[in-house]
């Protein structure tokens, strides 16, 4: 039985992936051209035909991993809502929303909070995914449930960042089940 019953598949639903992904220096694999979460977002697009919206802070995180961690920790401590380069203002045309991010200090980067808090998730099916190097889902699912009021938050998926290039089948199984 599919996520939407016997007659409907997820591919029949208008879907959107809202995600943050950072390239540059990475904890486990050195410098990367495309962020790990972006790789997973593109898998979801390829599998479902979903539209993509990349959350990008107006002031980008440092390319240096340690400095990026320090910036993210400061934002979290301040409960910051950093400005974004562009905002998504309406998700009414979508039935399924995938929300993805790396784990920064136990949750999503604060720029994801900036974006998600601006949207109406009433009646939406939400599927959360994270990339990490040991944190799993962290507190992302509980944070998404708090932010996305009125949404039906479904099964979530955590992918180890250093394994994203071998994870397409895992993503496909998650979506189909």
N, C-alpha and C positions, 0 to 999 in steps of 0.2 A: 504494500500500500504506500502511495506516495505521500509527501508532505501535505498535499491538498486533496486527498481522497483518491479514489480509484480512477476517476475520469480525467482529472486534471494533473498536469505535471508542472513542475516549477518553470519549465521552458515556455509554458503558456502564459505566464504572469509577467507583466511589465516590471522590470527589476532595475535597481540602482545600487551601485557600490559607492559608499562614502568612505574615504580612507585617507590616512596620512602615511607617508613613507619617506624615509630619509636615506639618501645615498651617502657617499663619502666614506670616511673612516668608520669601520664597523668592529664591534667587539670580537667576533669569532673568526672573521674571514678577511680582515684587512680592508682595503679600499674597495668599494663596490660602485658600479656605475648606476645601478637602479636599486632602490631600496627593496628590502625583502618583502615588505607588505605590498608594495606595488606589483611584485611578481605574482603574489596570490590574487590580488585584485584583477589582474589581467587573466589569470586562469578562470576566475569566476565569470568575467566578461566572455571569454571564449566558450565556456560551457553553457552559459545561460542567455547570452546576447544582452546582458545588462549594460546600462550606461555607466560611465565612470565619472566620479567627481573627486578630484584630489584636493584635500585641504592643505593649504600652504600658508604658513604664517607670513605676515608682512615682513617681519624681521626673521630671516632664516636662522635655524640653529647653526652653531659652529660646525665646520667640516671636521674638526678635531673631536674624536670620540669623548675624551675626558671633559673637554670644555662643554660639549653638547650635554653630557650628563649633569654637569654643574648648572647649566642654564635650565634644564628641565626640573632639577630639584628645587631651584629658586622659584620657578613658576608654580610648582605644586605647593610649596610652602606658603606662597602668597595667594593661593587659589586664583591665580591670574586667568584672565581671558584675553589672550593676545589677539591683536587685530589680524585679519586675514587679507591676503591679496585679493581674494574674490569670495563672495558668499553665495551659497545656495539658499534660495529664499522659499522655494515651493517644491514639495515632493508629492503633491496631490495625485499626479498621474501614475504613480508607482504603487504596486501592491506589496512587493518584497524589497526590503532595504537591507543590504549587507553593510555592516559597519566594521571597519578594520583598522588596526593600528599596531605598532610595536608596543611593548610594555615599557613604560618609563616610570620608574619608582612605584611599581605596583598597579599602575592604571594606564589610561591613554594619555598622550601628550595633551596639555591643557588647550591647545588649539582645537582639538576635537570637541572639547566641551563648548568652546566658543561657537562652533558651527552647529552642533547638535541641539543646543539650547534654543536656537532660532527656528526650529522646525516643529511642525505638528505631526506627530506619529500616530495619532488616533486611528485605530483600525488597521495599521500596517503590520505585516509579518516582518520581524527583524531577526537577522542571523548575524552573530558576532564572530569575528575571527581576529586572532592575534598572531604576531610573530615575536619570538623571544629566544633567549639562550638559557632558559632554566626557570622562567617565571610562569610558564603556562598561560592561563587566562588572567592571572592576577585578580584584581577587583573589577575588571572591565565589565563583566556581565552585570554585576550588581549596580555599577555606575550607569550603564546603559539603561537598565530597568528604571532607575530613578529619573534619568533625563527624558527618556522616550515614553512619557506617560500615555497610556491608551494603546500602546503597542503590544503585540503578542510576541514576546522574545522567545525564540525557538532554540534548538540545539546550537552550541557554539563549537568552535574549532581553534585549537592552538597548534601552530607549526613552528618547530625550531628553525630559527632564521638561517642557520648554516645548512639546512636541508630543504629550502624552498624549491630548489631546482629539480628535486626528485619528488615533489609533493602533489603534482597535478592529479594523479589517480586518487590520492587521499581527499583532495578538495572535491573531486567529482563524486566520490562515494558519500561524502558529507552532504552535498547538495541533494543527491538522489534519495538519501535515506532520511 
